[in-house]
Amino acid sequence: MLFSSLTFLPTVLALLGIDQPRLGITRVVVQEQVTIRVPVVRARPTIPVRWVEKKGPRCIASDAVLAATLAEGRSIDFHLRDRRRIRAKMDGDCPALDFYRGFYLQPDDDRICAGRDEIRSRIGGSCQIERFRLMVPRRPK
């Protein structure tokens, strides 16, 4: 009986005008401290793409981030709404952390900046973002 009542919960919430939880980035503000939870998605098996690193921005808008994937070494690739891929390179003191289940960011404003912000794993460790690199697909020869 309880389970059959729960299946109608999304419909009831929609009728009452209450937003349903969405998958993806979650932003929470507690005592003027913004925490952003970024889901880590698995790369889809497609045609292999070779990426080339180019000079990246110093900061990216936090609301532009859709998801992230783990890259080689101490790096995380942010997938942005405008279809760009930005690689966050962690500082040299960054241990191998478990980012597989997602991570948290606590930027000082609405931007995520290299040299200032840290990525925190869900198990408690953190690494500072050393720099961002723009990832561009290599053109086949």
PAMAR-35211 format. One record per residue (C-alpha): residue in one letter; x, y, z. Coordinates in steps of 0.25 Angstrom, whole numbers, plus 2048, in hexadecimal, padded with zeros to 3 digits. Example, Ala and Ser with C-alpha at 12.3 -4.5 7.8 and 13.67 -1.06 7.14 Angstrom:
residues 2
<'A',<831,7EE,81F>>
<'S',<837,7FC,81D>>
***
This chain:
residues 141
<'M',<800,800,800>>
<'L',<80B,80A,804>>
<'F',<813,807,7F7>>
<'S',<807,809,7EE>>
<'S',<804,816,7F5>>
<'L',<813,81B,7F2>>
<'T',<811,818,7E3>>
<'F',<807,824,7E3>>
<'L',<810,82D,7EA>>
<'P',<817,834,7DE>>
<'T',<809,836,7D8>>
<'V',<804,83C,7E5>>
<'L',<810,845,7E6>>
<'A',<80E,84A,7D8>>
<'L',<7FF,84D,7DA>>
<'L',<803,855,7E7>>
<'G',<80D,85D,7DF>>
<'I',<819,858,7E7>>
<'D',<826,855,7DF>>
<'Q',<82B,847,7DE>>
<'P',<83A,845,7E1>>
<'R',<842,845,7D4>>
<'L',<84E,83C,7D1>>
<'G',<85B,844,7CF>>
<'I',<862,84F,7D6>>
<'T',<85C,853,7E3>>
<'R',<85F,860,7EA>>
<'V',<85C,862,7F9>>
<'V',<85E,86F,801>>
<'V',<860,86D,810>>
<'Q',<864,87A,818>>
<'E',<868,881,80C>>
<'Q',<871,876,808>>
<'V',<86F,870,7FA>>
<'T',<871,861,7F8>>
<'I',<870,85B,7EA>>
<'R',<86F,84C,7E8>>
<'V',<874,848,7DB>>
<'P',<871,83A,7D6>>
<'V',<87C,832,7CF>>
<'V',<876,82B,7C2>>
<'R',<87D,81F,7BB>>
<'A',<882,822,7AE>>
<'R',<879,81B,7A3>>
<'P',<880,811,79A>>
<'T',<881,818,78D>>
<'I',<88B,81A,782>>
<'P',<898,81E,78A>>
<'V',<89B,82C,78A>>
<'R',<8A9,832,78C>>
<'W',<8A9,83F,794>>
<'V',<8B3,84A,793>>
<'E',<8B5,854,79E>>
<'K',<8B5,863,79B>>
<'K',<8B6,86F,7A4>>
<'G',<8AA,86F,7AD>>
<'P',<8A2,87A,7B5>>
<'R',<8A6,87E,7C3>>
<'C',<897,87C,7C8>>
<'I',<88B,875,7C3>>
<'A',<87C,879,7C6>>
<'S',<877,86F,7D0>>
<'D',<869,86E,7CA>>
<'A',<870,86B,7BC>>
<'V',<874,85D,7C2>>
<'L',<86B,851,7BE>>
<'A',<874,845,7C2>>
<'A',<882,840,7C4>>
<'T',<88A,834,7C0>>
<'L',<897,82F,7C6>>
<'A',<8A3,832,7BD>>
<'E',<8B1,82C,7BE>>
<'G',<8BA,82F,7C9>>
<'R',<8B5,83A,7D3>>
<'S',<8AB,840,7CA>>
<'I',<89C,841,7C8>>
<'D',<895,846,7BB>>
<'F',<889,84F,7BD>>
<'H',<87F,84E,7B2>>
<'L',<878,85C,7B0>>
<'R',<86B,860,7AB>>
<'D',<871,866,79E>>
<'R',<877,859,79B>>
<'R',<885,85C,79F>>
<'R',<88E,853,7A7>>
<'I',<897,85A,7B1>>
<'R',<8A1,851,7B9>>
<'A',<8A4,855,7C7>>
<'K',<8B3,851,7CB>>
<'M',<8B5,84F,7DA>>
<'D',<8C1,854,7E1>>
<'G',<8CD,84B,7E4>>
<'D',<8C9,848,7F2>>
<'C',<8BC,841,7EE>>
<'P',<8BB,833,7F2>>
<'A',<8B3,829,7EA>>
<'L',<8A5,82C,7EF>>
<'D',<898,824,7EC>>
<'F',<890,82E,7E3>>
<'Y',<889,822,7DD>>
<'R',<87C,825,7E4>>
<'G',<87C,834,7E2>>
<'F',<883,840,7E9>>
<'Y',<880,84D,7EF>>
<'L',<884,85B,7EC>>
<'Q',<883,867,7F6>>
<'P',<886,873,7ED>>
<'D',<887,881,7F3>>
<'D',<87E,887,7E9>>
<'D',<876,881,7DC>>
<'R',<884,87E,7D6>>
<'I',<88D,872,7D7>>
<'C',<89B,877,7D7>>
<'A',<8A9,871,7D5>>
<'G',<8B3,874,7E0>>
<'R',<8A7,877,7EA>>
<'D',<89D,86C,7EA>>
<'E',<89E,85E,7EF>>
<'I',<897,851,7EB>>
<'R',<892,849,7F7>>
<'S',<890,83A,7F5>>
<'R',<883,834,7FC>>
<'I',<88D,82C,806>>
<'G',<893,839,80B>>
<'G',<8A0,83C,804>>
<'S',<8A2,848,7FB>>
<'C',<8AB,84D,7F0>>
<'Q',<8AD,85C,7EB>>
<'I',<8AB,85E,7DD>>
<'E',<8B9,863,7D7>>
<'R',<8B4,867,7C9>>
<'F',<8AA,865,7BF>>
<'R',<8AD,860,7B1>>
<'L',<8A3,860,7A5>>
<'M',<8A2,853,79E>>
<'V',<8A1,853,78F>>
<'P',<89E,846,787>>
<'R',<8AB,843,77E>>
<'R',<8A7,843,76F>>
<'P',<8AA,836,768>>
<'K',<8B6,837,75E>>
***
